Amino acid sequence: MLEEENRRARMRSVGNVRFIGELYKLKMLTSKIMVYCMNHLIEDVLEEENLECLCILLTTIREQVESEAKTQLDSVLEKMQNIIYDRKSNKISSRVRFMIQDVIELRERRWVVKSNLSTVKLAPPAWSPAFSTKTAAQISSNSMVGLTNNKYSVLEMQPNDSSPIKGPVTAAVPQDPLPENKKKSVHAMINLALLNPVDDELIHEIQRFDTRNHAAVVTEILNMALEKSQKEINTIAKLLLHLVSTNTILPVHFELGITETLEFAPDLYIDIPMLYEYLGVIIAPHIEKRHITLLQVFRLSENIKSAKQGHLLLKAIIRELRDSMGPTFAKSKWLESIFSLINGCMMTSCKSGHSAITESGFKGRGDLKRL
């Protein structure tokens, strides 16, 4: 069991580092940040996890960091060379030594991969960021920012996000499905609220539901909202925001409640072309109020990323944040999610970082400016 957890931690770490490298290649992170990451991974107490992540990072950023931070890169590679030769003072396995040697040789070839290799082999498949417990066929059918796929879900890899949340912190209650008669009650409640949107009355109605059903109530409200007009969706979004802001529904239950909608979003998008715009209207205010983070939303977007629709959701959310709070705030939330990822990977020696968002198709700062 412990071995499996360690394997998953390594898998997530590799995905995080590759994600950071891809963000740098898209000019969304600076060379100074890359230098910090490289030095952090090699200057601390030598650990195989850190060295493996360093190899992944260098293989990802290659000639770009060579042109922007050559002096610092020379220093890092010199230390890597010393690790290979100094077998007595450190207990690095042969596997990691070979990984380091591969990177050094790749640099000597001016970052050109050998013609008979599609990529530098850095680690066994079980530690690849594309690895999951699903079958190889499932993996091959699944595809933020043009990276390899990482597997995660809100249930299997619950984020240890430390972002502050408004209101008193209350423990989450295990959730149950919503009985059919209760679903009808939700529909009646929302229809009434659309006719007479009085926040206090809605709070009173929600309090009649068992707390164990709150996530399912959110899911049902979302399902209902997606069938409504744009004006009604705006009203429902405000009602949901008030419920979470007052802790009538806990933020963690809101997060669980949107999981099912995000899971089936690619299928819903076929019939609802404005789906991601609607989700942006609903989700963005909760990011603004810190009920949920942008990074948490992306961690729930497994199927959206696999369908290469992640950029649609990302643009919709950032557009809403920009329209509500201005471009500076929207950019700060985007950067906050990036640095949460970096901190999760770097500050814990890459042992407990969560899987990065991949395949969203977001093109970087250029797209952010055009939103």
Residue pairs with C-beta under 8 A, 6 or more apart in sequence:
7 126
7 127
8 157
9 351
9 352
10 49
10 52
10 127
11 126
11 127
11 128
11 129
11 131
11 150
11 355
12 150
12 152
12 157
12 352
12 353
12 354
12 355
13 49
13 52
13 53
13 345
13 350
13 351
13 353
14 52
14 53
14 56
14 123
14 127
14 128
14 129
15 129
15 147
15 148
15 150
15 355
15 356
15 358
16 53
16 341
16 344
16 345
16 350
16 353
16 354
16 355
16 356
17 37
17 53
17 54
17 56
17 57
17 60
17 345
17 350
18 56
18 57
18 60
18 129
18 147
18 148
18 356
19 144
19 145
19 147
19 150
19 341
19 356
19 357
19 358
20 29
20 33
20 37
20 57
20 338
20 341
20 342
20 345
20 356
21 34
21 56
21 57
21 60
21 61
22 60
22 145
22 146
22 147
23 29
23 145
23 338
23 364
24 30
24 31
24 33
24 34
24 61
24 64
24 65
25 60
25 61
25 64
26 145
26 363
26 364
26 365
27 364
27 365
28 145
28 338
28 364
28 365
29 338
31 65
31 68
31 69
32 69
33 342
34 57
34 61
34 65
34 69
35 69
35 72
37 57
37 342
37 346
38 54
38 57
38 58
38 72
38 73
38 76
39 72
39 76
40 50
40 346
41 50
41 51
41 53
41 54
41 57
41 346
41 350
42 50
42 51
42 54
42 76
42 79
42 80
43 79
44 50
44 349
46 83
46 90
46 92
47 349
48 92
48 93
48 96
49 349
49 350
49 351
50 349
50 350
51 80
51 83
51 92
51 96
51 99
51 100
52 96
52 99
52 122
52 123
52 127
53 345
53 350
54 76
54 80
55 96
55 99
55 100
55 102
55 103
55 122
56 122
56 123
58 65
58 76
58 103
58 107
59 103
59 106
59 119
59 120
59 122
62 106
62 111
63 110
63 111
65 73
66 73
66 107
66 111
77 103
77 104
77 107
80 100
80 103
80 104
81 104
83 90
83 92
83 97
83 100
84 97
84 100
84 101
84 104
95 123
99 122
99 123
102 120
102 121
102 122
103 120
103 122
106 112
106 113
106 120
113 119
113 120
125 131
128 148
129 147
129 148
129 149
129 150
129 355
129 356
129 358
130 139
130 148
130 149
130 150
131 139
131 151
132 138
132 139
132 151
133 151
134 151
139 149
141 306
142 149
142 151
142 306
143 149
143 305
143 306
143 308
143 359
144 298
144 305
144 310
144 314
144 356
144 357
144 358
144 359
144 360
144 362
145 357
145 358
145 359
145 360
145 361
145 362
145 363
145 364
146 358
146 359
146 361
147 356
147 358
147 359
148 358
149 305
149 306
149 358
149 359
150 355
150 356
150 357
150 358
151 302
151 355
152 299
152 302
152 354
152 355
153 259
153 299
153 300
153 302
154 255
154 256
154 259
154 299
154 300
157 299
157 354
157 355
159 295
159 296
159 299
159 354
160 344
160 352
160 354
161 293
161 295
161 296
161 340
163 290
163 293
163 340
164 290
165 251
165 290
165 291
166 245
166 289
166 290
166 291
167 245
167 246
167 247
167 251
168 247
170 247
170 250
172 250
172 252
172 253
172 256
173 211
173 212
173 214
173 250
173 253
174 212
175 212
175 213
175 214
175 215
175 216
175 253
175 256
176 210
176 212
176 213
176 216
177 213
177 216
178 186
178 213
178 216
178 217
178 219
178 220
182 209
182 213
182 216
182 217
183 220
185 209
186 217
186 220
186 221
186 224
187 220
187 224
189 202
189 205
189 206
190 221
190 224
190 225
190 236
190 239
193 201
193 202
193 205
193 235
193 236
193 239
194 228
194 232
194 235
194 236
197 235
197 238
197 239
199 239
199 242
202 239
202 242
202 243
203 242
203 243
203 246
203 248
206 214
206 217
206 243
206 248
206 249
207 248
209 217
211 253
214 249
214 250
214 253
214 257
215 253
215 254
215 256
215 257
215 259
216 257
217 249
217 257
218 240
218 249
218 253
218 254
218 256
218 257
218 258
219 257
219 258
219 259
219 260
219 261
221 236
221 240
221 257
222 257
222 258
222 261
222 282
223 261
224 236
225 232
225 233
225 236
225 237
225 278
225 282
226 233
226 261
226 268
226 272
226 275
226 278
228 236
230 274
230 278
233 278
233 281
233 282
234 281
236 282
237 281
237 282
237 285
238 285
240 249
240 254
240 282
240 286
241 285
241 286
241 289
242 248
243 249
244 250
244 251
244 254
244 286
244 289
244 291
245 289
245 291
249 257
251 286
251 291
251 292
254 286
254 291
254 292
255 292
255 296
255 300
258 282
258 283
258 297
258 300
259 300
261 268
261 279
262 279
262 297
262 300
262 301
262 303
262 304
263 300
263 302
263 303
264 303
265 275
265 276
265 279
265 301
265 303
265 304
265 307
265 309
265 313
266 303
266 304
266 306
266 307
266 309
268 275
269 275
269 276
269 307
269 309
269 312
272 278
276 309
276 312
276 313
276 315
276 316
277 316
279 313
279 316
279 317
280 313
280 315
280 316
280 317
280 319
280 320
281 316
281 320
283 292
283 297
283 317
284 316
284 317
284 320
284 321
284 324
285 320
285 324
286 292
287 293
287 294
287 297
287 317
287 321
287 333
288 321
288 324
288 325
288 329
288 333
293 336
293 337
293 340
294 317
294 333
294 334
294 336
294 337
295 337
295 340
295 341
295 354
295 357
297 313
297 317
298 305
298 310
298 314
298 337
298 357
298 360
299 354
299 355
299 357
301 310
301 313
301 357
301 360
304 310
304 312
304 313
305 357
305 358
305 359
305 360
306 359
308 359
308 361
309 361
310 357
310 359
310 360
310 361
310 362
311 360
311 361
311 362
311 363
311 367
313 360
314 360
314 362
315 362
315 367
315 371
318 330
318 333
318 334
318 368
318 371
319 330
319 371
321 329
321 330
321 333
322 329
322 330
322 371
330 368
330 371
331 368
334 368
341 353
341 354
341 356
344 352
344 353
344 354
345 353
